[in-house]
Amino acid sequence: MWRISDLGLGGPVNKQLDSIYGNLPYIAPELFCKKAYTIESDVYSLGIIMWEVITGETPFSDHKFNSNSDFALAIVDGYRPKIYKYIPYDYATLMKQCWNANPNNRPDANKIWDKMRSLIKLLYNEMDNSNSLKSNLAKDKSYEKIQTSKVYTFNISARPRNATEEEQLAYETKQFDLEIPEEFEQLSLNDDN
């Protein structure tokens, strides 16, 4: 049985009113835009937790943003964790509903509960039969960053939105793009002489 309590009430006593306290990957996009904390914000966080549970990975652990502000803006622009092929379709659909940029389009706790009850048996059967899920959970996680709760202050005026599939794919592939300038290659060749 899932027991998730309010994820937004904790924080240091001296936290500024215009700041956010939390673990950056789990913070709902509307909070970066100075919107009020709501139950729907917790639903977003639950969707991220669902992704972490099914993948065994820390969300966004491989992101390559220059700053927390860039990372927050990417989340506002619709960047979400990658949906792997081994994640059951209905589970992935529920996660994506929880991640919706519009808090009013996120499911409520009753809908999540009903859907999870119907999915749980399916998930256990798929986990028993899926070598890819088991092998993914056993892979080395040494590259992952340790995430902790902090106080953040952002000045983002954009409205949260859902990324298109193409934009999401661009975020995923951009992280692994590496270009070595020709000058660097020339330096390396000259050093060998």
FIPA-658406 format. One record per residue (C-alpha): residue number from 1; x, y, z. Coordinates in pm, whole numbers, plus 50000, padded with zeros to 5 digits. Layout:
<node num="NUM" xx="X" yy="Y" zz="Z"/>
...
***
This chain:
<node num="1" xx="50000" yy="50000" zz="50000"/>
<node num="2" xx="50125" yy="50348" zz="49914"/>
<node num="3" xx="50148" yy="50606" zz="50190"/>
<node num="4" xx="50256" yy="50944" zz="50059"/>
<node num="5" xx="50211" yy="51246" zz="50281"/>
<node num="6" xx="50210" yy="51610" zz="50180"/>
<node num="7" xx="50543" yy="51677" zz="50012"/>
<node num="8" xx="50537" yy="52057" zz="50026"/>
<node num="9" xx="50490" yy="52157" zz="50387"/>
<node num="10" xx="50835" yy="52072" zz="50519"/>
<node num="11" xx="51128" yy="52308" zz="50514"/>
<node num="12" xx="51350" yy="52528" zz="50722"/>
<node num="13" xx="51185" yy="52777" zz="50957"/>
<node num="14" xx="51373" yy="53070" zz="50805"/>
<node num="15" xx="51270" yy="52993" zz="50442"/>
<node num="16" xx="51183" yy="53307" zz="50247"/>
<node num="17" xx="50820" yy="53331" zz="50138"/>
<node num="18" xx="50912" yy="53360" zz="49770"/>
<node num="19" xx="51139" yy="53054" zz="49774"/>
<node num="20" xx="51073" yy="52685" zz="49718"/>
<node num="21" xx="51201" yy="52414" zz="49948"/>
<node num="22" xx="51239" yy="52071" zz="49799"/>
<node num="23" xx="51434" yy="51827" zz="49591"/>
<node num="24" xx="51458" yy="51986" zz="49246"/>
<node num="25" xx="51360" yy="51684" zz="49031"/>
<node num="26" xx="51037" yy="51637" zz="49229"/>
<node num="27" xx="50917" yy="51999" zz="49228"/>
<node num="28" xx="50610" yy="52066" zz="49012"/>
<node num="29" xx="50669" yy="52311" zz="48724"/>
<node num="30" xx="50409" yy="52563" zz="48839"/>
<node num="31" xx="50599" yy="52614" zz="49164"/>
<node num="32" xx="50900" yy="52745" zz="48970"/>
<node num="33" xx="50664" yy="53011" zz="48830"/>
<node num="34" xx="50562" yy="53131" zz="49178"/>
<node num="35" xx="50222" yy="52959" zz="49176"/>
<node num="36" xx="50072" yy="52840" zz="49503"/>
<node num="37" xx="50150" yy="52493" zz="49633"/>
<node num="38" xx="49847" yy="52263" zz="49586"/>
<node num="39" xx="49749" yy="51899" zz="49614"/>
<node num="40" xx="49807" yy="51881" zz="49239"/>
<node num="41" xx="50171" yy="51978" zz="49302"/>
<node num="42" xx="50198" yy="51664" zz="49516"/>
<node num="43" xx="50044" yy="51461" zz="49233"/>
<node num="44" xx="50326" yy="51579" zz="49005"/>
<node num="45" xx="50580" yy="51469" zz="49268"/>
<node num="46" xx="50404" yy="51133" zz="49297"/>
<node num="47" xx="50441" yy="51087" zz="48920"/>
<node num="48" xx="50816" yy="51139" zz="48952"/>
<node num="49" xx="50824" yy="50890" zz="49242"/>
<node num="50" xx="50633" yy="50641" zz="49023"/>
<node num="51" xx="50905" yy="50675" zz="48760"/>
<node num="52" xx="51177" yy="50621" zz="49021"/>
<node num="53" xx="51002" yy="50311" zz="49158"/>
<node num="54" xx="50953" yy="50146" zz="48817"/>
<node num="55" xx="51304" yy="50226" zz="48685"/>
<node num="56" xx="51511" yy="50202" zz="49000"/>
<node num="57" xx="51687" yy="50522" zz="48890"/>
<node num="58" xx="51712" yy="50869" zz="49036"/>
<node num="59" xx="51510" yy="51106" zz="48815"/>
<node num="60" xx="51716" yy="51336" zz="48592"/>
<node num="61" xx="52040" yy="51197" zz="48741"/>
<node num="62" xx="52212" yy="51229" zz="48404"/>
<node num="63" xx="52094" yy="51583" zz="48324"/>
<node num="64" xx="52362" yy="51815" zz="48196"/>
<node num="65" xx="52226" yy="52161" zz="48277"/>
<node num="66" xx="52463" yy="52444" zz="48364"/>
<node num="67" xx="52259" yy="52562" zz="48661"/>
<node num="68" xx="51957" yy="52485" zz="48874"/>
<node num="69" xx="51777" yy="52769" zz="48694"/>
<node num="70" xx="51838" yy="52603" zz="48356"/>
<node num="71" xx="51712" yy="52273" zz="48496"/>
<node num="72" xx="51400" yy="52439" zz="48643"/>
<node num="73" xx="51329" yy="52616" zz="48313"/>
<node num="74" xx="51360" yy="52285" zz="48126"/>
<node num="75" xx="51100" yy="52132" zz="48361"/>
<node num="76" xx="50872" yy="52433" zz="48303"/>
<node num="77" xx="50924" yy="52377" zz="47927"/>
<node num="78" xx="50805" yy="52018" zz="47960"/>
<node num="79" xx="51121" yy="51814" zz="48017"/>
<node num="80" xx="51034" yy="51492" zz="48201"/>
<node num="81" xx="51214" yy="51163" zz="48269"/>
<node num="82" xx="51246" yy="50924" zz="47976"/>
<node num="83" xx="50973" yy="50663" zz="47939"/>
<node num="84" xx="51160" yy="50337" zz="47875"/>
<node num="85" xx="51009" yy="50072" zz="47649"/>
<node num="86" xx="50985" yy="49817" zz="47931"/>
<node num="87" xx="50751" yy="50039" zz="48139"/>
<node num="88" xx="50396" yy="49906" zz="48100"/>
<node num="89" xx="50186" yy="50133" zz="47881"/>
<node num="90" xx="49907" yy="50199" zz="48133"/>
<node num="91" xx="50158" yy="50275" zz="48410"/>
<node num="92" xx="50345" yy="50515" zz="48178"/>
<node num="93" xx="50017" yy="50681" zz="48083"/>
<node num="94" xx="49928" yy="50739" zz="48449"/>
<node num="95" xx="50276" yy="50881" zz="48519"/>
<node num="96" xx="50246" yy="51120" zz="48226"/>
<node num="97" xx="49903" yy="51232" zz="48348"/>
<node num="98" xx="50058" yy="51309" zz="48688"/>
<node num="99" xx="50333" yy="51509" zz="48511"/>
<node num="100" xx="50091" yy="51720" zz="48308"/>
<node num="101" xx="50202" yy="52084" zz="48296"/>
<node num="102" xx="49847" yy="52195" zz="48374"/>
<node num="103" xx="49775" yy="52102" zz="48737"/>
<node num="104" xx="49402" yy="52086" zz="48658"/>
<node num="105" xx="49468" yy="51802" zz="48413"/>
<node num="106" xx="49644" yy="51582" zz="48670"/>
<node num="107" xx="49445" yy="51294" zz="48818"/>
<node num="108" xx="49317" yy="51317" zz="49173"/>
<node num="109" xx="49412" yy="51072" zz="49448"/>
<node num="110" xx="49100" yy="50858" zz="49394"/>
<node num="111" xx="49170" yy="50816" zz="49023"/>
<node num="112" xx="49535" yy="50730" zz="49095"/>
<node num="113" xx="49428" yy="50479" zz="49361"/>
<node num="114" xx="49173" yy="50312" zz="49131"/>
<node num="115" xx="49418" yy="50293" zz="48841"/>
<node num="116" xx="49701" yy="50159" zz="49060"/>
<node num="117" xx="49474" yy="49888" zz="49201"/>
<node num="118" xx="49400" yy="49768" zz="48849"/>
<node num="119" xx="49766" yy="49795" zz="48742"/>
<node num="120" xx="49931" yy="49629" zz="49040"/>
<node num="121" xx="49855" yy="49273" zz="48933"/>
<node num="122" xx="49961" yy="49349" zz="48578"/>
<node num="123" xx="50286" yy="49505" zz="48699"/>
<node num="124" xx="50375" yy="49208" zz="48919"/>
<node num="125" xx="50311" yy="48970" zz="48629"/>
<node num="126" xx="50524" yy="49180" zz="48394"/>
<node num="127" xx="50804" yy="49210" zz="48650"/>
<node num="128" xx="50808" yy="48832" zz="48693"/>
<node num="129" xx="50822" yy="48782" zz="48317"/>
<node num="130" xx="51045" yy="49072" zz="48216"/>
<node num="131" xx="51418" yy="49017" zz="48211"/>
<node num="132" xx="51471" yy="49370" zz="48080"/>
<node num="133" xx="51315" yy="49522" zz="48391"/>
<node num="134" xx="51520" yy="49299" zz="48620"/>
<node num="135" xx="51843" yy="49371" zz="48433"/>
<node num="136" xx="51772" yy="49745" zz="48434"/>
<node num="137" xx="51726" yy="49746" zz="48811"/>
<node num="138" xx="52053" yy="49560" zz="48855"/>
<node num="139" xx="52263" yy="49798" zz="48644"/>
<node num="140" xx="52537" yy="50011" zz="48794"/>
<node num="141" xx="52405" yy="50332" zz="48946"/>
<node num="142" xx="52742" yy="50478" zz="49045"/>
<node num="143" xx="52701" yy="50770" zz="48801"/>
<node num="144" xx="52389" yy="50900" zz="48971"/>
<node num="145" xx="52390" yy="51227" zz="49158"/>
<node num="146" xx="52273" yy="51243" zz="49515"/>
<node num="147" xx="51976" yy="51476" zz="49539"/>
<node num="148" xx="51887" yy="51660" zz="49858"/>
<node num="149" xx="51622" yy="51912" zz="49954"/>
<node num="150" xx="51730" yy="52274" zz="49938"/>
<node num="151" xx="51577" yy="52619" zz="49930"/>
<node num="152" xx="51547" yy="52752" zz="49573"/>
<node num="153" xx="51446" yy="53091" zz="49441"/>
<node num="154" xx="51366" yy="53126" zz="49072"/>
<node num="155" xx="51233" yy="53411" zz="48864"/>
<node num="156" xx="51068" yy="53222" zz="48579"/>
<node num="157" xx="50788" yy="53404" zz="48400"/>
<node num="158" xx="50709" yy="53132" zz="48145"/>
<node num="159" xx="50395" yy="52922" zz="48183"/>
<node num="160" xx="50446" yy="52549" zz="48236"/>
<node num="161" xx="50372" yy="52342" zz="47928"/>
<node num="162" xx="50399" yy="51985" zz="47806"/>
<node num="163" xx="50688" yy="51915" zz="47571"/>
<node num="164" xx="50612" yy="51751" zz="47239"/>
<node num="165" xx="50757" yy="51405" zz="47178"/>
<node num="166" xx="51019" yy="51563" zz="46951"/>
<node num="167" xx="51121" yy="51815" zz="47219"/>
<node num="168" xx="51142" yy="51543" zz="47483"/>
<node num="169" xx="51362" yy="51335" zz="47254"/>
<node num="170" xx="51581" yy="51640" zz="47187"/>
<node num="171" xx="51632" yy="51685" zz="47564"/>
<node num="172" xx="51725" yy="51318" zz="47598"/>
<node num="173" xx="51971" yy="51314" zz="47310"/>
<node num="174" xx="52117" yy="51662" zz="47375"/>
<node num="175" xx="52253" yy="51535" zz="47703"/>
<node num="176" xx="52479" yy="51290" zz="47526"/>
<node num="177" xx="52602" yy="51513" zz="47243"/>
<node num="178" xx="52972" yy="51578" zz="47261"/>
<node num="179" xx="53169" yy="51768" zz="47003"/>
<node num="180" xx="53546" yy="51791" zz="47007"/>
<node num="181" xx="53661" yy="52106" zz="46826"/>
<node num="182" xx="53912" yy="52060" zz="46545"/>
<node num="183" xx="54157" yy="52286" zz="46729"/>
<node num="184" xx="54160" yy="52042" zz="47019"/>
<node num="185" xx="54225" yy="51750" zz="46786"/>
<node num="186" xx="54512" yy="51944" zz="46628"/>
<node num="187" xx="54658" yy="52018" zz="46972"/>
<node num="188" xx="54643" yy="51649" zz="47057"/>
<node num="189" xx="54812" yy="51554" zz="46730"/>
<node num="190" xx="55085" yy="51815" zz="46779"/>
<node num="191" xx="55150" yy="51694" zz="47134"/>
<node num="192" xx="55223" yy="51346" zz="47004"/>
<node num="193" xx="55519" yy="51474" zz="46799"/>
***
